[in-house]
Amino acid sequence: MAATDDILTRPQLDEALAGLPDWRYRLGGLVTVYKAPTAAAALELIAAVGRLAEEQNHHPDLDWRYNRVFLRYSSHDAGTEVTPRDVKAAAAASVAAAAVGATAQPGLYRTVEVAIDSENPAGITEVWRVALGYRKGRFGDLTDPYGRGPSLRFRETTTPSASRIQLDIHRSKAESGPVLDQTAAIGASMNRDHAPNLVVTDAQGNRLCLCTEDGHGPDVPA
């Protein structure tokens, strides 16, 4: 079992990631996507990751899509944070991926949060938690215990947006540039006041936040 004093600091994370080129940091976890030559090779990778998980007694969130395998390592017993166990597991998974001829595509790993404006978050969070079958997360947010659905984040504000629900789209900073350029090119309003995150507003006033590992979704005033 991991202790909270095993949680890696940001400098330690950056140092670890320098030795893990296939991986990115994302909201308390290490994430990547591997593209295998075939679906059969992807299954070989999944089996190898499963064997490693049993040997290490540390299991990832894993999703299979044809010839791509989505992986996320996080130490839930340390509050859903990154510990040395995750670094070790990610390094071993990279070796297993190379053995089946898989290549890393970490930019494909996107994470979506739903942010809800409220004058009184405590008055509504329990309704959402029960309805979705979620649990309280690392910062008071609500998370899917099976890692399938988007997490919910409640933002206390006395000036909620007319559109109270906003999506926070988390991507790796290394791969975010083209997406930002393309979003601006199609006419979206880009608010850079909350850098490194960008608040995007469409032509009808709906908002989303394009976030990277350098920043959480901002509490944006109306």
C-alpha positions as CSV (number, residue, x, y, z in Angstrom):
1,M,0.0,0.0,0.0
2,A,1.3,3.4,-0.9
3,A,1.7,6.2,1.7
4,T,0.9,9.8,0.9
5,D,4.6,10.6,1.5
6,D,5.3,8.5,-1.6
7,I,3.4,11.0,-3.8
8,L,5.8,12.5,-6.4
9,T,6.2,16.2,-6.4
10,R,6.0,18.1,-9.7
11,P,9.8,18.3,-10.1
12,Q,10.0,14.5,-9.4
13,L,7.3,13.9,-11.9
14,D,9.1,15.9,-14.6
15,E,12.3,14.0,-13.8
16,A,10.4,10.7,-14.1
17,L,8.7,11.7,-17.4
18,A,12.0,12.6,-18.9
19,G,12.7,8.8,-18.8
20,L,9.3,7.9,-20.0
21,P,8.9,9.4,-23.4
22,D,5.8,7.3,-24.2
23,W,3.9,8.8,-21.2
24,R,2.2,12.1,-20.1
25,Y,1.0,13.3,-16.7
26,R,-2.8,13.8,-16.4
27,L,-4.9,14.6,-13.3
28,G,-3.1,12.4,-10.9
29,G,-2.0,9.7,-13.3
30,L,0.4,8.6,-16.0
31,V,-1.3,8.0,-19.3
32,T,-0.6,6.9,-22.9
33,V,-2.0,5.2,-25.9
34,Y,-0.2,2.4,-27.8
35,K,-0.9,1.6,-31.4
36,A,-0.1,-2.1,-32.2
37,P,0.4,-3.4,-35.7
38,T,-2.7,-5.5,-35.5
39,A,-5.6,-6.2,-33.1
40,A,-4.0,-9.5,-32.2
41,A,-0.8,-7.7,-31.2
42,A,-2.9,-5.3,-29.1
43,L,-4.3,-8.3,-27.3
44,E,-0.8,-9.6,-26.7
45,L,0.1,-6.2,-25.2
46,I,-3.0,-6.4,-22.9
47,A,-2.0,-9.8,-21.8
48,A,1.5,-8.7,-21.0
49,V,0.3,-5.7,-19.1
50,G,-2.0,-8.0,-17.2
51,R,0.9,-10.2,-16.2
52,L,2.9,-7.2,-15.1
53,A,0.0,-5.9,-13.0
54,E,-0.3,-9.2,-11.2
55,E,3.5,-9.4,-10.6
56,Q,3.6,-5.8,-9.3
57,N,0.2,-5.9,-7.6
58,H,-0.5,-2.6,-9.3
59,H,-3.2,-2.5,-11.9
60,P,-3.9,0.2,-14.6
61,D,-7.1,1.5,-16.1
62,L,-7.0,-0.1,-19.5
63,D,-9.2,0.3,-22.6
64,W,-8.9,-1.6,-25.8
65,R,-10.0,-0.1,-29.2
66,Y,-9.1,-2.4,-32.1
67,N,-5.3,-2.0,-32.4
68,R,-5.0,0.7,-29.8
69,V,-4.6,0.2,-26.0
70,F,-5.3,3.1,-23.7
71,L,-3.5,3.0,-20.3
72,R,-3.5,5.0,-17.1
73,Y,-1.5,4.3,-14.0
74,S,-2.4,6.0,-10.7
75,S,-2.0,5.0,-7.0
76,H,-5.6,5.1,-5.7
77,D,-4.4,4.1,-2.2
78,A,-2.3,7.3,-2.1
79,G,-5.3,9.5,-3.0
80,T,-5.2,8.9,-6.8
81,E,-1.8,10.4,-7.2
82,V,1.4,9.3,-8.9
83,T,3.9,7.3,-6.9
84,P,7.1,5.4,-7.8
85,R,5.0,2.3,-8.3
86,D,3.3,4.1,-11.3
87,V,6.6,5.1,-12.8
88,K,7.9,1.5,-12.5
89,A,4.7,0.1,-14.0
90,A,4.7,2.6,-16.9
91,A,8.3,1.8,-17.7
92,A,7.6,-2.0,-17.7
93,A,4.5,-1.4,-20.0
94,S,6.7,0.5,-22.4
95,V,9.0,-2.5,-22.7
96,A,6.1,-4.8,-23.3
97,A,4.7,-2.5,-26.0
98,A,8.0,-2.4,-27.8
99,A,8.1,-6.2,-27.7
100,V,4.9,-6.4,-29.7
101,G,5.9,-3.7,-32.1
102,A,3.5,-1.1,-30.7
103,T,4.2,2.6,-31.0
104,A,3.2,5.3,-28.5
105,Q,0.5,7.9,-29.4
106,P,0.1,9.7,-26.0
107,G,-1.7,12.7,-27.7
108,L,-4.7,10.5,-28.3
109,Y,-5.3,10.2,-24.6
110,R,-7.9,12.9,-23.8
111,T,-9.7,13.4,-20.5
112,V,-13.0,15.2,-20.2
113,E,-14.3,16.8,-17.0
114,V,-17.8,18.4,-16.6
115,A,-17.6,21.7,-14.7
116,I,-20.9,23.0,-13.2
117,D,-21.4,26.5,-11.9
118,S,-23.3,26.8,-8.6
119,E,-23.9,29.3,-5.9
120,N,-24.1,26.4,-3.5
121,P,-22.2,23.3,-4.7
122,A,-22.9,21.4,-1.4
123,G,-26.6,21.6,-2.1
124,I,-26.4,19.7,-5.4
125,T,-23.3,17.4,-5.4
126,E,-25.1,14.5,-3.6
127,V,-27.8,14.4,-6.2
128,W,-25.2,14.0,-9.0
129,R,-23.2,11.5,-6.9
130,V,-26.1,9.2,-6.3
131,A,-27.6,9.5,-9.8
132,L,-24.3,8.6,-11.4
133,G,-23.0,6.1,-8.9
134,Y,-19.9,8.2,-8.5
135,R,-17.6,8.8,-5.5
136,K,-15.9,11.8,-4.1
137,G,-12.6,12.5,-5.9
138,R,-9.2,14.0,-5.0
139,F,-10.4,17.6,-4.9
140,G,-14.0,17.2,-3.9
141,D,-15.0,16.4,-7.5
142,L,-17.0,13.4,-8.4
143,T,-15.4,10.5,-10.2
144,D,-16.5,7.3,-11.8
145,P,-15.1,4.5,-9.6
146,Y,-14.5,2.4,-12.8
147,G,-12.8,5.2,-14.7
148,R,-15.3,5.1,-17.6
149,G,-17.3,8.3,-17.4
150,P,-16.1,12.0,-17.1
151,S,-15.5,13.4,-13.7
152,L,-17.7,16.3,-12.4
153,R,-16.3,19.4,-10.9
154,F,-18.5,22.0,-9.1
155,R,-17.4,25.6,-9.2
156,E,-18.8,27.9,-6.5
157,T,-19.6,31.3,-7.9
158,T,-22.1,34.1,-7.2
159,T,-22.2,34.9,-10.9
160,P,-22.9,31.6,-12.7
161,S,-22.7,31.5,-16.5
162,A,-26.0,31.4,-18.4
163,S,-24.7,28.1,-19.6
164,R,-23.9,26.5,-16.2
165,I,-22.2,23.4,-17.6
166,Q,-18.8,23.6,-19.2
167,L,-16.5,20.8,-20.5
168,D,-12.8,20.8,-19.5
169,I,-10.9,19.0,-22.2
170,H,-7.5,17.9,-20.9
171,R,-4.8,17.1,-23.5
172,S,-1.0,16.9,-23.3
173,K,0.7,20.2,-23.6
174,A,3.2,18.6,-26.1
175,E,0.3,17.8,-28.5
176,S,-2.1,20.7,-27.8
177,G,-0.7,23.3,-30.2
178,P,-2.4,22.1,-33.4
179,V,-5.8,21.7,-31.6
180,L,-5.6,25.3,-30.3
181,D,-4.7,26.6,-33.7
182,Q,-7.5,24.7,-35.4
183,T,-10.1,25.8,-32.8
184,A,-9.2,29.4,-33.3
185,A,-9.3,29.1,-37.1
186,I,-12.9,27.9,-37.1
187,G,-14.1,31.1,-35.4
188,A,-14.2,30.3,-31.7
189,S,-13.6,33.0,-29.2
190,M,-10.3,32.2,-27.3
191,N,-9.9,33.7,-23.9
192,R,-6.2,33.4,-22.8
193,D,-6.7,35.2,-19.4
194,H,-6.4,31.9,-17.6
195,A,-3.2,30.6,-19.2
196,P,-2.0,28.0,-19.6
197,N,-5.6,27.0,-20.0
198,L,-7.8,28.5,-22.7
199,V,-11.5,29.2,-22.4
200,V,-13.2,28.7,-25.7
201,T,-16.7,30.1,-26.4
202,D,-18.7,29.1,-29.5
203,A,-21.0,31.3,-31.5
204,Q,-24.0,30.5,-29.2
205,G,-22.2,31.3,-25.9
206,N,-21.4,27.7,-24.9
207,R,-18.0,27.3,-23.2
208,L,-15.3,24.7,-22.9
209,C,-11.8,24.8,-21.5
210,L,-8.8,23.4,-23.3
211,C,-6.5,22.4,-20.5
212,T,-3.0,20.9,-20.3
213,E,-1.0,19.2,-17.5
214,D,0.3,22.6,-16.4
215,G,-3.1,23.8,-15.2
216,H,-6.5,22.6,-13.9
217,G,-9.7,23.8,-15.4
218,P,-10.1,27.5,-14.3
219,D,-12.9,28.9,-12.2
220,V,-14.0,31.3,-14.9
221,P,-16.3,34.2,-13.9
222,A,-19.4,34.8,-15.9
